Amino acid sequence: MYEAHAGLQAGVAARLAKHLPDFDAPKVLELGCGTGLLSRHLVARYPEGEFHLTDAAPEMIRACRNNLDGAHANVSFEVLDAAALSPTTIST
């Protein structure tokens, strides 16, 4: 349902994906993955990468997981409100 009205977001994700740098096996943290419009590009671009995809809305995480359809073994998902994070909750 969301993606039926997300033409602008899909276009931005596709344009952004064209500028992704060359990496062999990056570790990617995506904050606010939504339904996976950008996530799909990331997983396709970096088949050897590790991905941790987050969103504040459980429904978006479910949609992203469904849209990736098991396309990559190294993908994890987490319901996470990135706006609620503080520098002290983020470890390096």
C-alpha positions in Angstrom: 0.0 0.0 0.0 2.7 2.5 1.0 4.8 1.9 -2.1 1.8 2.6 -4.4 2.1 6.2 -3.2 5.9 6.4 -2.9 6.9 7.3 -6.4 9.1 10.2 -5.2 10.8 8.1 -2.6 11.4 5.3 -5.1 13.0 7.8 -7.5 15.2 9.3 -4.9 16.4 5.8 -3.8 17.2 4.8 -7.4 19.1 8.1 -8.0 21.0 7.7 -4.7 21.9 4.1 -5.5 23.6 5.2 -8.7 26.1 7.1 -6.6 27.0 4.3 -4.1 30.8 3.8 -3.8 32.6 0.6 -4.5 33.1 -1.6 -1.5 33.7 -5.3 -1.3 31.8 -6.2 1.8 30.5 -3.2 3.7 28.7 -3.2 7.0 25.6 -1.1 6.5 23.3 0.3 9.1 20.2 1.8 7.6 18.1 4.0 9.9 14.6 4.3 8.7 14.5 1.5 6.1 10.8 1.9 5.6 9.6 -0.7 3.0 13.1 -1.2 1.7 13.1 1.1 -1.3 16.8 1.9 -0.8 17.6 -1.4 1.0 16.9 -3.4 -2.1 19.5 -1.3 -4.0 22.0 -1.7 -1.2 21.6 -5.5 -1.0 21.9 -5.8 -4.8 24.9 -3.5 -5.0 26.8 -5.2 -2.1 26.1 -8.9 -2.3 28.9 -9.7 0.2 27.8 -6.9 2.6 26.2 -7.2 6.1 23.1 -5.2 6.6 21.3 -4.1 9.8 18.0 -2.5 8.7 16.0 -0.5 11.2 12.7 1.5 11.4 10.6 2.8 14.2 7.5 1.2 12.8 7.1 -2.6 13.1 4.9 -2.6 10.0 7.7 -1.0 7.9 10.1 -3.7 9.1 7.7 -6.4 8.1 7.2 -4.8 4.7 10.9 -4.4 4.2 11.5 -8.1 5.1 8.8 -9.2 2.7 10.1 -6.9 -0.1 13.6 -8.3 0.3 12.1 -11.8 0.2 15.2 -13.5 1.6 17.4 -12.0 -1.1 20.4 -11.8 1.2 21.6 -14.0 4.0 23.4 -11.2 5.9 20.4 -9.0 6.7 19.1 -8.4 10.1 16.1 -6.2 11.1 15.3 -4.2 14.2 12.5 -2.0 15.3 14.4 1.1 16.4 13.5 4.7 16.8 16.7 6.5 15.6 15.4 9.8 16.8 15.3 8.5 20.4 19.0 7.6 20.3 21.5 9.7 22.1 25.3 9.7 21.6 25.7 7.7 24.8 23.5 4.9 23.5 25.5 4.4 20.4 28.7 2.3 20.9 31.5 2.2 18.4 
